[in-house]
């Protein structure tokens, strides 16, 4: 009898042999199936592809068919067009002309091949289309760069009489868009074949053309529109990309809309500059204690400290973040709105409350004029006013810009305004969303909106979210005004529940405050003509800043 350990070992070896045998059998089966599939695929009859002639690039009608602009592409029989031309048939069409435009990669069809080149200019005009010539000047011809085959938009500068009294000034309107230029100048028909040679890679490039008219490809209706526009006003041509299929998103453009657009651009630029200024003036203390900007630039001035708001304060107590137009550059220097590099450590407030540099330069902006005294937060829920009174924070009355304009007396229900007058608290017009005062109602019922004027009761309205608003009057040009005649920025206009145009009083007040700040920050100049000083024979004019 075998020992027990030999019996166990024998059984284990037997089990291992069985497992290996099963794995080998499985692998053999998989191999045989894969081989069988490969043999079946090899024996399966394959679909024979056919070779056809296609365009190498976009070709216009009249292009000469040649090996330089055609290529061979293999397709399945289902993809090949019945009229397609095979490579062995190419010699039968070589040297002939396309009767219609052929896009890149498209098959060349027998129906697109013509034995004759267009002899007359009329042969190049597509069926059911018309060729119309219009007068152009040097500007509208793009200094001779306009070429046959280009695509343009045509607008018209029209007089107010065309609008039937709806518009009081000249306006611009689209007439036809995305039209093809068939010819430029009187020699277009003769130059047509030369243009084909140029497209085909010919060496003869034409000199720059001088012409006073162009011919465009339009429908009969578009031709009538162009004729009417040319008769009543001046045409304006705009060159466009051939692949651009978009159209203008407006029906007219008036001088008033132009001014409104200019204001919006100016406002966007002002906001952009303010954002850049704020970014350059946002700093933090570095590891070595020196101040570093948000861009990682270390400031050269080592005299500055940060207050609790993160604003930079110099040794003389001047808050640099409140000096309008002051920025930092990539060298860590401070630069004024006029572009002058200055030492911020020398800024001081003179006896008139004006911020000046060590050289006596008055800084522009709200930080460069008299600084209005501000309430001092005592940290216990109270503030100390400039006149020394200590009041609770909740009794401060602020306007739409956040400035303190008065103090509330809860005992009497009145508010003492900054100018010393006392009004009833119920006469304050408050924006429910912000809790700030946007106007004060007088004894005559009119609401005085700071920086805007008095609003009569019948012109008072509400926005859809309950904010106090002013009803507007809009003329036929779409220009909307307040009751006292002030033009309102279209971006501020809303609609009430009945669809009438209105503007929120808070928006009006904030806009007036911003405009006043901009005017205050704008340096004034006088023009001084210095006798005997000239440049190129003309008197030299020097702009001198006026210190306000």
C-alpha positions, 0 to 999 in steps of 0.5 A, a space after each residue: 500500500 502506497 504512503 498517504 502523501 504519495 496518494 494525495 500527490 498523485 490525485 493532485 497531478 491528475 486534476 492538474 492534467 485534466 484542467 490543462 487538457 480542458 484549457 488546451 481544448 478550448 483554445 483549439 476550438 477558438 483557433 479553429 473558429 477564427 480560422 474558419 471565419 477568416 477563410 469564409 471572409 477570403 472566399 466571400 466575393 468582394 464588391 468591386 469599386 469603380 473609379 470616377 473623375 471628381 473635381 479637385 477644388 471648387 470650379 466655376 462654370 466655363 472652367 477648362 477640364 484638365 488633369 490639373 483640376 480633376 482627380 480620380 476617386 474610387 466609389 462603390 457602384 451604388 455611389 457612382 452616378 450613372 453619368 459619371 466619367 471614368 478615367 479611361 473616358 477622361 480624354 473624351 472630355 479633356 479640354 472642354 468646358 464646364 457648363 455649370 459650377 462644380 464643387 470640390 469632390 463632386 463627380 464630373 457628369 457628362 451633362 456638365 460638359 460643354 464643347 463651347 466656351 461662353 462667347 457672350 457675357 450673357 452666356 455666363 448669366 444663370 437661367 432665371 437670373 439677371 445681370 444688373 450693373 450699378 455705379 460704385 466709387 473707389 471706396 465701394 470697389 474696395 480699391 480695385 480688390 473686388 473681383 468677379 466671383 466675389 459675393 457682396 451685400 448692398 445696403 442703401 443710405 436713404 432720405 427720411 421721405 422714403 419712410 413715409 414720415 416714420 423716420 425724421 432723418 436719413 437711415 441705412 437699410 439692407 437691400 439685397 445680400 449675398 449676391 454674386 459679382 459677375 463683372 467689374 468694369 466694362 471689360 468684364 466679358 473680355 476678361 472672363 476667360 483670363 479669369 478662368 486661366 488665373 483660376 487654373 493657375 495661369 501665369 498671367 495675372 491681371 493688373 489692378 483694375 480701375 472701374 466705376 461700375 460692377 455687375 451683379 447676379 440678381 433675381 428680377 425682384 432684387 433688380 427692381 429693389 436695387 433700382 428703387 434704392 439707387 434712385 432714392 439714395 446711395 448704395 453701399 457695398 460690403 464684401 463678404 466671405 463666399 461661404 458666409 450665408 448669414 444676413 443682417 439682423 436689423 431692418 434699419 439704422 438711424 443716427 439716433 440708434 448710432 448714437 445709442 450704440 456709441 454710448 453703449 460702446 463707451 459704457 462697455 469700455 468704461 466698465 472694461 477699464 474700471 475692471 482692469 483698474 480694480 484688478 491692477 489695484 487688488 493686492 495682498 501681502 506676500 511672504 516677505 510682507 511686501 504687497 503683491 498684485 493679483 497678477 503676481 507683480 510686487 509693488 515697488 512702494 514699501 510704504 503702503 499698508 492694507 486696511 480691513 477692506 484690503 485697500 492700500 493706505 499711504 503714510 498720509 492716510 490717502 486711500 489709493 483705491 479711491 483715486 480714480 484712474 490710478 493703476 499699477 503696471 507690470 513693473 509694480 509702479 503706480 500710473 495716473 490716468 494721464 499715464 504718468 508714473 508717480 510715487 504713491 508714498 507722496 500723495 497727500 490731502 491739501 488744505 482744500 481736501 484735494 489729493 495732490 502728488 509731491 509735484 503738486 499735480 491734482 489727481 483726477 477722479 473722485 479721489 482727486 477732488 474734495 473727499 466727502 466725509 463718511 460715517 465712521 463705523 464704531 463696531 458696536 452697531 452705531 456710526 459716528 456722522 461727520 457732524 459728531 452725532 452717533 446714530 444706529 446703522 439701521 437709521 441711516 438712509 442711503 440712496 441708490 448709489 449707497 451714499 448716506 443722504 439722511 438719518 431716520 428718527 424713529 420717534 417722529 417718523 421723519 428723516 433729516 436729509 443731508 441738506 438739513 431739510 426734514 421730510 416724513 419717512 412715508 414720503 421716501 420712495 424706496 426700492 423694495 429689492 434693495 431698501 434704498 431710497 430712489 426718490 423723495 415725494 414733495 408737497 406737490 405730489 411730484 417725486 424728486 429723483 436725485 440727478 434726474 428731476 421731478 416726476 409727476 404723479 401720472 408718470 409714476 409706474 411700477 416694474 413687474 417685480 414691484 420697483 418704482 418706475 417712470 413711464 416713458 414717451 417714445 417717438 416714431 424713431 424709437 427714442 424714449 424720453 422721461 417726462 422732462 425730455 431726457 433721453 433714456 438709454 435703450 438698455 435701461 428700458 423695461 415694460 410694465 404689465 401692460 407692455 408700456 415702456 418704463 424705466 426703474 427710478 433706481 436705474 435712473 438715479 444710478 445712471 445720473 450719479 455715474 454720469 456726474 462722476 464721469 463729468 467730474 473726473 474729466 480734465 478740462 483743456 484750453 487751446 493756446 496758440 503760441 505766436 511764432 510757433 509753427 509746424 509745417 507752416 501752420 500755427 502750433 496749438 497747445 492743449 493746457 489742462 485747467 485745474 478745477 
